[in-house]
Amino acid sequence: MSGSHPKKIKRIGITAREKHPGAREAAERAMEKFRSLGGEAYPMEEALDGAHEIDCLLALGGDGTLLHAARLMSHHNVPVLGVNFGRVGYLCTISAQQLDRALELLVEGHYSTDERSMLRASVYNRREEVWRVDALNEVLIGGSNRTLTLELEINGEPIGEVVGDGIIAATRTGSTAYAMSCGGPVVLLESIVLVGSNSISSALLAPTVLPMDTKISIHNRTKVTRPYVIADGQKDYQILDGTMIELVRSPSTVQLIDPRLVSSFAKLTKKSLLRERALD
């Protein structure tokens, strides 16, 4: 669907943040609006169970809602449009006020898609893979209230130790999230941003941008606590001393829809300002 001539959308799926009444009500209105434009609209669950095929999915909520939906849709090659009902919503392309116009643009075929890479984290104990997960935003090795010691390798080359709260490996998509809050750069090209979180000492002199095809290996050398491998802040696995985490580009990708109502640079500038105000 990417390119200069995307197809007109005829069937949409919709999901909304469960505990946000405004998002749930907007989902119902969006279904009615899309049907009035001559299209078909269904809850996401009906698309996942095979009852209906859809051309795209609308995720109404915040970034968490979009991340969850995008991972599910990546297995079905269905693009996702994020509608922001959260506080900042970096990943959501449009606001709630722009929803009706966005639906009209989808029906008309006036939108673009952006394919985003994901990170795959594989966890090994004694060389046996015990857990695997794909992340659109970032993978964090951390989540403990004690200082961690993590050994870092990049493409098989030992780099050294990171001692602190942990290590964040973010995609282009996730560079505006946790990685940025820890001092990482915002990147607009497919890459991996590697950031030491609140480091006491670190082999990384500064947040580092690596090619997306880089292989990163992280060996847990922490004895006093058991940290977690956390994907997109939603899926986690607790690890032992000696556990190795391998990070590579996932074979799966996510397609995000942009109705082009706001430019990428204007959106980034505006949401950066909103984030600063939210933290005041």
C-alpha positions in Angstrom: 0.0 0.0 0.0 3.0 2.3 0.2 3.9 4.5 -2.7 2.3 7.4 -4.6 -0.9 5.5 -5.5 -2.4 3.9 -2.4 -5.6 2.0 -2.8 -9.0 3.4 -1.6 -9.9 1.9 1.7 -13.2 0.0 1.7 -13.0 -2.1 4.9 -11.6 -0.9 8.3 -11.2 -2.5 11.6 -11.3 -0.4 14.8 -9.9 -0.9 18.3 -10.0 1.6 21.2 -8.4 2.0 24.6 -10.6 0.0 27.0 -10.7 2.4 29.9 -11.1 5.6 27.9 -14.8 6.4 27.4 -14.0 9.1 24.9 -12.1 6.7 22.7 -14.8 4.0 22.9 -17.5 6.5 22.0 -15.4 7.8 19.1 -14.9 4.3 17.8 -18.7 3.9 17.6 -19.0 7.2 15.8 -16.1 6.3 13.4 -17.9 3.1 12.4 -21.1 5.0 11.7 -19.2 7.7 9.7 -17.2 5.2 7.6 -20.4 3.2 6.8 -22.1 6.4 5.7 -19.2 6.9 3.3 -20.0 3.5 1.7 -17.4 1.5 3.5 -17.5 -1.5 5.9 -16.3 -1.2 9.5 -15.7 -3.9 12.1 -14.2 -4.4 15.6 -10.6 -5.5 15.5 -11.5 -8.8 17.1 -13.7 -9.8 14.1 -10.7 -9.2 11.8 -8.3 -11.2 14.0 -10.6 -14.2 14.1 -11.0 -14.2 10.4 -14.6 -13.2 10.3 -13.8 -10.2 8.1 -10.9 -9.0 6.0 -9.9 -5.4 6.5 -7.8 -2.9 4.5 -6.5 -1.0 7.6 -7.0 -0.7 11.3 -7.8 2.4 13.3 -6.3 2.4 16.9 -8.0 5.0 19.1 -6.1 5.7 22.3 -2.5 6.6 23.1 0.8 5.1 22.0 0.2 2.0 24.0 -3.0 1.2 22.1 -1.2 1.8 18.8 1.8 -0.4 19.7 -0.4 -3.3 20.8 -2.5 -3.1 17.6 0.5 -2.6 15.3 2.2 -5.8 16.6 -1.0 -7.8 16.1 -1.5 -6.4 12.6 2.1 -7.0 11.5 1.3 -10.7 11.2 -1.6 -9.8 8.8 0.2 -7.2 6.7 -2.6 -4.7 7.7 -1.5 -1.0 8.1 -2.5 1.0 11.2 -3.7 4.5 11.7 -3.3 5.9 15.2 -5.8 8.4 16.6 -4.6 10.2 19.7 -6.7 10.1 22.8 -3.6 9.9 25.1 -1.6 12.7 26.7 1.0 13.2 24.0 0.8 10.3 21.5 4.0 10.7 19.5 3.1 7.7 17.3 -0.5 8.6 16.7 -0.8 10.4 13.3 -4.0 12.4 13.9 -6.0 13.9 16.7 -9.5 13.0 17.6 -10.7 16.2 16.0 -9.2 15.1 12.6 -10.9 11.7 12.6 -13.8 12.4 10.3 -11.6 14.1 7.7 -9.1 11.2 7.9 -11.9 8.7 7.2 -12.9 10.7 4.1 -9.2 10.7 2.9 -9.0 6.9 3.4 -12.1 6.3 1.3 -10.7 8.6 -1.4 -7.2 7.0 -1.3 -5.5 10.2 -0.3 -2.9 9.0 2.3 0.5 7.5 2.5 2.0 4.5 4.4 5.3 4.3 6.1 6.9 0.9 6.7 8.6 0.7 10.1 11.2 -1.9 11.2 10.9 -3.8 14.4 13.5 -5.2 16.8 13.5 -8.9 17.7 14.8 -9.8 21.2 15.8 -13.4 21.8 16.7 -14.5 25.4 19.1 -17.4 25.9 19.9 -19.4 29.0 22.8 -21.8 28.6 22.6 -21.2 24.9 19.0 -22.3 24.7 16.4 -19.8 23.5 13.8 -19.4 26.2 11.9 -16.3 25.0 11.4 -14.2 21.9 9.5 -11.0 21.3 9.2 -8.3 18.6 9.1 -4.6 19.6 8.1 -1.6 17.5 9.3 1.0 20.0 12.1 -0.4 22.1 13.6 -3.2 24.1 14.7 -2.4 27.7 16.9 -4.5 29.8 16.2 -3.1 33.2 13.1 -2.7 35.4 14.9 -3.3 38.7 15.4 -1.0 41.7 19.0 -2.1 42.0 22.1 -1.3 39.9 22.6 -3.6 37.0 25.8 -4.8 35.3 25.4 -5.6 31.6 28.1 -6.6 29.2 27.7 -5.3 25.6 28.8 -6.8 22.3 28.1 -5.2 18.9 28.4 -7.5 15.9 30.4 -9.9 18.0 32.9 -7.4 19.2 33.1 -6.9 23.0 32.5 -3.3 23.9 32.5 -3.3 27.7 30.1 -2.9 30.6 27.2 -0.7 31.2 26.5 -0.2 34.9 23.3 1.6 35.9 19.6 1.2 35.5 19.9 -0.7 32.2 20.2 -0.5 28.4 17.6 0.8 26.0 17.7 -0.3 22.3 15.1 1.8 20.4 14.0 1.7 16.8 13.4 4.8 14.7 9.8 4.6 15.8 10.7 4.4 19.5 13.4 7.1 19.4 10.9 9.7 20.6 9.8 7.6 23.6 11.9 6.2 26.5 15.2 6.5 24.7 14.7 10.3 24.2 13.7 10.7 27.9 17.2 9.2 28.7 19.0 11.6 26.4 18.9 9.7 23.2 18.5 11.4 19.8 15.3 11.5 17.7 16.1 9.7 14.4 14.1 9.8 11.2 15.9 7.0 9.4 15.7 3.3 10.1 18.3 2.6 12.8 18.9 1.4 16.3 19.4 3.9 19.1 21.4 2.4 22.0 21.2 4.3 25.3 22.5 3.5 28.7 19.7 4.4 31.3 21.0 6.5 34.2 24.5 4.9 33.9 27.1 5.1 36.6 29.7 3.9 34.2 29.2 2.9 30.6 31.0 1.6 27.6 28.8 3.9 25.6 30.3 7.4 25.8 27.0 8.8 24.4 23.7 7.5 23.0 24.7 5.7 19.9 23.0 5.3 16.5 23.6 2.0 14.7 22.5 0.6 11.4 19.3 -1.4 11.6 21.1 -4.6 10.6 23.5 -4.5 13.6 23.5 -7.5 16.0 23.6 -6.5 19.6 24.3 -9.0 22.4 23.8 -8.1 26.0 25.1 -10.4 28.8 23.5 -10.0 32.2 26.2 -10.0 34.9 24.0 -8.8 37.7 24.0 -11.0 40.9 22.0 -8.9 43.4 18.7 -8.7 41.5 16.9 -10.2 38.5 16.1 -7.6 35.9 13.6 -7.9 33.0 13.7 -7.8 29.2 10.8 -5.5 28.4 9.4 -4.9 24.9 7.4 -1.8 24.2 6.6 -1.5 27.9 4.0 -4.2 27.5 5.7 -7.7 27.4 8.4 -8.8 29.7 10.6 -11.7 30.8 12.7 -11.8 34.0 16.3 -12.9 33.5 19.0 -14.5 35.6 22.7 -13.8 36.0 24.4 -15.2 32.9 21.4 -14.7 30.6 22.2 -13.4 27.1 19.9 -11.2 25.1 20.4 -10.9 21.3 18.8 -8.0 19.5 18.4 -8.0 15.7 16.2 -6.6 13.0 12.9 -8.5 13.1 11.7 -10.1 9.8 8.3 -8.5 10.6 7.5 -4.9 9.8 4.6 -2.5 10.6 2.9 -0.2 8.2 1.7 3.1 9.7 -0.9 5.2 7.8 -0.5 9.0 7.4 -3.4 11.0 6.0 -0.9 13.9 5.6 -2.9 16.3 7.7 0.2 17.4 9.5 3.8 17.3 8.4 6.2 15.0 10.2 8.4 17.9 11.3 5.6 20.1 12.5 4.1 17.2 14.4 7.4 16.4 16.1 8.0 20.0 17.1 4.4 20.4 18.5 4.5 17.2 20.4 8.0 17.9 21.9 6.5 21.1 23.3 3.5 19.3 24.7 5.8 16.7 26.3 7.8 19.4 28.0 4.6 21.0 29.4 3.4 17.7 30.6 6.6 17.2 32.6 6.5 20.7 34.2 
